[in-house]
Amino acid sequence: MTQTPAARPSPLTAQERWTLAATVVGSSMAFLDGTVVNVALASLQADLNATAAGVQWVVNAYALLLAALTLSGGALGDAYGRKKVYGLGVIVFALASLACGLAPSLPFLIAARAVQGVGAALLVPGSLAMIGAVFDPARRGRGVGLWSAASSVMTLLGPVAGGLLVDAGSWRWVFFINLPLAVGVLWLLRRVPETQTPGARPDWPGAVSITLGLGGLAYAFTRAGEFGWDALTWASLGVSAAGFAFFLWHEARTEKPMLPLSLFRNPVFAGTNLLTFLLYGALGAVGLYLPLYLIGALGYSATAAGASLLPLSLLLAGLSGWFGALADKHGPRLFLTAGPILAGVGFALLGLGRDWGGGNYWTAILPGALLLGLGMALTVAPLSSAVMGSAGRERSGVASGVNNAVSRAAGLLAVAALGLLLVGSYRGALDTRLMAAGASTQTRQSAAQQANRLTDLELPGGTGPEAGAAVKAAFGDAFGNVALASGALGVLGGVAGFFFLAGRREEG
């Protein structure tokens, strides 16, 4: 009996191949920037004389504009041409990267990072939108899978590559590396067809008001850590409250909102976004402060700090697809309960590891990294499926975009709020640790006044090595508090997954 050979998937067309290449390389610039910059922050801080607030704003200026404008960037592509807006985003991102690399001062760098966030908001949503518009429906899932796999590899290598660039040259090369990538994307885009959706338009009042809401809140938390709760801090909170209030009022009334509030009537959509906010907020804070802890307190090189979480990335890349398939078969509730809780325990272990592991990577960092990687692998794919499934097929793209914006806003706010915890606990730990080391009152007062400089503070002349060790230990104490708080957020995310997915329903 002759067996019929299994049908082979049809090969990608030339246009599909060009589109896939352009979207992978372009989106990788934005993904890389979300990881490699964290590894460079310790070097950048010393070079530009930055405080804790300055370090936070190097990250948050980018995250703020990306979180607030991602949905508007997608709408611009739909309205005026996805290829055109994507290319514009690449150009803006590249020019801002050049400005970041040449930055003569911290305020200049922060401003350039904000422009970089605008560029990322134009190109990030265009990646999958271009694949969806150009690829034949029969090959669209394959295209998304190839894009996801290739982008994951680029993101995986980002922290290590960033560490190598910092150690071999300067933190500035972390930004310069985007320039050849941008040239490559623009060359690839010449072969990509243009697509658009007539009638689409961005929601500018919504974009401006959510930027004020998120920015005002982030600024208030960041300023409070440096100057306390003064009049300007409270005024910033007032601006934030007004921005959020107008945003909700406008989104409820406009014909084409960037955030359809009706989606949140579905408990599964509301719950999965609450889970996203809690878990990705924790991930954003630990992702920022862990490299500072490894380099500033434990003495790691930038390369070693970048490689320290490689096991996490390998687990995430290797197991996400498998757990996603299991969740499709058995439902996401178990995965979205166990995953965030395991990740939360991993966060906590990263903070507690210093008590029994000292600076030894294998005992202090690796256990937490492995557990965090397993927890995130359990969570990521089931979470995406649950979010899109809860909104139904017609609005799955909008639901995915909202969830992406929520994850970025969560990181922005958690970095600011947990940064307040970091500086406050560091200031207290400095006095305790320096007193135990026999430091003078003058030394303790000087250190407390410089707490917002993190480990880059300068002790009075004649201070012994015991005081320097005490400073590093104090920062370890402060990071431990942030890691434990992040662990609590992860566990709360698992609780949200358990309760909100109890009566899972999908709208078709």
Residue pairs with C-beta under 8 A, 6 or more apart in sequence:
9 139
9 142
10 136
10 138
10 139
12 20
12 135
12 139
12 142
12 143
13 136
14 191
15 134
15 191
15 192
15 193
16 134
16 135
16 136
16 139
16 143
18 188
18 191
18 192
19 130
19 131
19 134
19 135
19 143
19 192
19 193
20 131
20 143
20 146
20 147
21 188
22 86
22 130
22 185
22 188
22 189
22 192
23 86
23 126
23 127
23 128
23 130
23 131
23 147
24 127
24 146
24 147
24 150
24 151
24 154
25 181
25 184
25 185
25 188
26 86
26 89
26 90
26 123
26 126
26 127
26 181
26 182
26 185
27 123
27 124
27 127
27 147
27 151
28 150
28 151
28 154
28 155
28 181
29 90
29 93
29 97
29 120
29 123
29 178
29 181
29 182
29 185
30 66
30 93
30 120
30 123
30 124
31 151
31 154
31 155
31 158
32 154
32 155
32 158
32 161
32 162
32 177
32 178
33 62
33 97
33 116
33 120
33 178
34 155
34 158
35 155
35 158
35 159
35 162
35 287
36 158
36 159
36 161
36 162
36 165
36 174
36 177
36 306
37 58
37 59
37 62
37 162
37 174
38 59
38 159
38 162
38 287
38 288
38 291
39 159
39 162
39 163
39 166
39 174
39 291
39 302
39 305
39 306
40 162
40 165
40 166
40 171
40 174
40 302
41 55
41 58
41 59
41 171
41 288
41 291
41 292
42 291
42 292
42 295
42 296
42 302
42 305
42 455
43 166
43 170
43 171
43 302
44 50
44 55
44 58
44 109
44 171
45 54
45 55
45 453
45 454
45 456
46 456
47 170
47 171
48 54
48 103
48 105
48 106
48 109
49 106
50 58
50 106
50 456
51 226
51 452
51 453
51 454
52 225
52 226
52 419
52 422
52 423
52 451
52 452
52 453
52 454
53 222
53 223
53 225
53 226
53 419
53 452
54 106
54 110
55 288
55 292
55 454
56 222
56 288
56 415
56 416
56 419
57 110
57 113
57 222
58 106
58 109
58 110
58 113
59 113
59 288
59 415
60 218
60 222
60 412
60 415
60 416
61 110
61 111
61 113
61 114
61 117
62 113
62 114
62 116
62 117
62 120
63 117
63 284
63 408
63 411
63 412
63 415
64 114
64 117
64 211
64 214
64 215
64 218
64 412
65 114
65 115
65 117
65 118
65 120
65 121
65 211
66 117
66 120
66 121
66 124
66 408
67 214
67 405
67 408
67 409
67 411
67 412
68 121
68 207
68 210
68 211
68 214
68 215
68 405
68 409
69 117
69 118
69 121
69 122
69 207
69 211
70 121
70 124
70 125
70 401
70 404
70 405
70 408
71 125
71 203
71 207
71 258
71 259
71 401
71 402
71 405
72 121
72 202
72 203
72 204
72 206
72 207
72 258
73 85
73 89
73 121
73 122
73 123
73 124
73 125
73 126
73 202
74 125
74 126
74 129
74 401
75 200
75 201
75 202
75 203
75 258
76 85
76 122
76 202
77 84
77 85
77 86
77 122
77 125
77 126
77 129
77 196
78 129
78 196
78 197
78 200
79 196
79 197
79 199
79 200
79 201
79 202
80 196
81 194
81 195
81 196
82 126
82 129
82 130
82 133
82 194
82 195
82 196
83 126
83 130
83 189
83 192
83 193
83 194
83 195
84 194
85 122
85 126
86 122
86 123
86 126
86 127
86 130
86 189
87 185
87 186
87 189
88 122
89 119
89 120
89 121
89 122
89 123
89 124
89 126
90 119
90 123
90 182
90 185
90 186
90 189
91 119
91 182
91 186
92 115
92 116
92 118
92 119
92 122
93 116
93 119
93 120
93 122
93 123
93 178
93 182
94 119
94 178
94 179
94 182
94 183
95 115
95 119
96 112
96 113
96 115
96 116
96 118
96 119
97 116
97 175
97 176
97 178
97 179
97 182
98 175
98 176
98 179
99 108
99 112
99 115
100 109
100 112
100 113
100 116
100 172
100 175
101 172
101 173
101 174
101 175
101 176
102 172
103 109
103 112
103 172
124 404
125 401
125 404
127 147
128 144
128 147
129 397
130 192
130 195
131 140
131 143
131 144
131 147
132 140
132 144
132 397
133 195
134 192
134 193
134 195
135 143
152 316
152 317
153 317
155 313
156 310
156 313
156 314
156 317
158 306
159 291
159 305
159 306
159 307
159 309
159 310
159 313
160 303
160 306
160 307
160 310
161 177
161 306
162 174
162 302
162 306
163 301
163 302
163 303
163 304
163 305
163 306
163 307
164 302
164 303
164 306
165 171
165 173
165 174
165 177
166 173
166 174
166 302
166 303
167 301
167 302
167 303
200 256
201 256
202 258
203 250
203 251
203 254
203 256
203 257
203 258
205 246
205 250
205 254
206 247
206 250
206 251
206 254
206 257
206 258
206 259
207 258
209 243
209 244
209 246
209 247
209 250
210 243
210 244
210 247
210 258
210 259
211 243
212 239
212 240
212 242
212 243
213 240
213 241
213 243
213 244
213 247
214 240
214 243
214 409
214 412
214 413
215 240
215 243
216 236
216 237
216 238
216 239
216 240
216 241
216 243
217 236
217 237
217 240
217 413
217 416
218 412
218 413
218 415
218 416
219 236
219 416
220 233
220 234
220 236
220 237
220 240
220 416
221 413
221 416
221 417
221 419
221 420
222 416
222 419
222 420
223 230
223 232
223 233
223 236
224 233
224 420
225 419
225 420
225 422
225 423
225 424
225 452
226 423
226 452
227 233
247 259
248 261
250 257
251 257
251 258
251 259
251 260
251 261
252 261
259 402
259 405
260 395
260 398
260 402
263 269
263 391
263 395
263 398
263 399
263 402
264 270
264 273
266 390
266 391
266 505
266 507
267 500
267 503
268 386
268 389
268 390
268 500
268 501
268 504
268 505
268 506
269 387
269 390
269 391
269 399
270 500
271 496
271 497
271 499
271 500
271 501
272 336
272 383
272 386
272 387
272 390
272 403
272 497
272 500
272 501
273 387
273 402
273 403
273 406
274 493
274 496
274 500
275 336
275 340
275 383
275 493
275 494
275 496
275 497
275 500
276 383
276 387
276 403
276 406
276 407
276 410
276 493
277 406
277 407
277 409
277 410
278 340
278 410
278 489
278 490
278 492
278 493
278 496
279 340
279 343
279 379
279 410
279 489
279 490
279 493
280 406
280 407
280 408
280 410
280 411
281 410
281 411
281 413
281 414
281 486
281 489
282 343
282 344
282 347
282 414
282 485
282 486
282 487
282 489
282 490
282 493
283 343
283 376
283 411
283 486
284 410
284 411
284 412
284 414
284 415
285 411
285 414
285 415
285 418
285 419
285 482
285 485
285 486
286 347
286 350
286 482
286 483
286 486
287 411
288 415
289 418
289 419
289 422
289 479
289 482
290 305
290 308
290 309
290 350
290 479
290 483
291 302
291 305
291 306
292 454
292 455
292 475
292 479
293 475
293 476
293 479
294 300
294 304
294 305
294 308
294 365
295 301
295 302
295 305
296 454
296 455
296 456
296 472
296 475
297 455
297 472
297 473
297 475
297 476
297 479
298 359
298 364
298 472
298 476
299 359
299 472
300 308
304 361
308 361
308 365
308 369
309 369
309 372
311 366
311 369
311 370
311 373
312 369
312 370
312 372
312 373
312 376
313 373
314 373
315 370
315 373
315 374
315 376
315 377
316 373
316 376
316 377
316 380
318 377
319 374
319 377
319 378
320 377
320 380
320 381
321 381
323 335
323 339
323 377
323 378
323 381
323 382
324 380
324 381
324 382
324 384
324 385
326 335
327 335
327 381
327 382
327 385
327 386
328 385
331 501
331 504
332 382
332 383
332 385
332 386
332 497
332 501
332 504
333 497
333 498
333 501
333 502
333 504
335 378
335 379
335 382
336 379
336 382
336 383
336 386
336 494
336 497
336 498
336 501
337 494
337 495
337 497
337 498
337 501
338 375
338 378
338 494
339 375
339 376
339 377
339 378
339 379
339 382
339 494
339 497
340 375
340 379
340 490
340 491
340 493
340 494
340 496
340 497
341 375
341 490
341 491
341 493
341 494
342 371
342 372
342 374
342 375
342 378
343 371
343 372
343 375
343 376
343 379
343 490
343 493
344 375
344 486
344 487
344 488
344 489
344 490
344 491
344 492
344 493
344 494
345 371
345 375
345 487
345 490
345 491
346 368
346 369
346 370
346 371
346 372
346 373
346 374
346 375
346 487
346 490
347 368
347 372
347 483
347 484
347 486
347 487
347 489
347 490
348 368
348 483
348 484
348 486
348 487
349 367
349 368
349 371
350 365
350 368
350 369
350 372
350 483
351 368
351 479
351 480
351 481
351 482
351 483
351 484
351 486
351 487
352 480
352 483
352 484
353 363
353 364
353 365
353 367
353 368
354 364
354 476
354 479
354 480
355 480
356 363
356 364
357 363
357 364
357 365
358 364
368 483
375 490
383 403
384 400
384 403
386 501
386 504
387 399
387 400
387 403
388 396
388 399
388 400
389 396
389 506
390 399
390 504
390 505
390 506
390 507
391 398
391 399
391 507
392 506
392 507
392 508
393 508
414 486
414 489
418 482
418 485
418 486
421 478
421 481
421 482
421 485
422 478
422 479
422 481
422 482
423 451
423 452
423 478
425 477
425 478
425 481
425 482
426 451
426 454
426 474
426 475
426 477
426 478
427 448
427 451
429 473
429 474
429 475
429 477
429 478
430 444
430 447
430 448
430 451
430 470
430 471
430 474
431 444
431 447
431 448
432 474
433 470
433 471
433 473
433 474
433 477
434 443
434 444
434 447
434 467
434 470
434 471
434 474
435 444
436 470
437 466
437 467
437 469
437 470
438 466
439 447
439 463
439 466
439 467
439 470
440 460
442 460
443 459
443 460
443 463
443 467
446 457
446 459
446 460
447 457
447 459
447 471
450 457
450 458
451 457
454 475
455 471
455 472
455 475
457 471
459 467
459 468
459 471
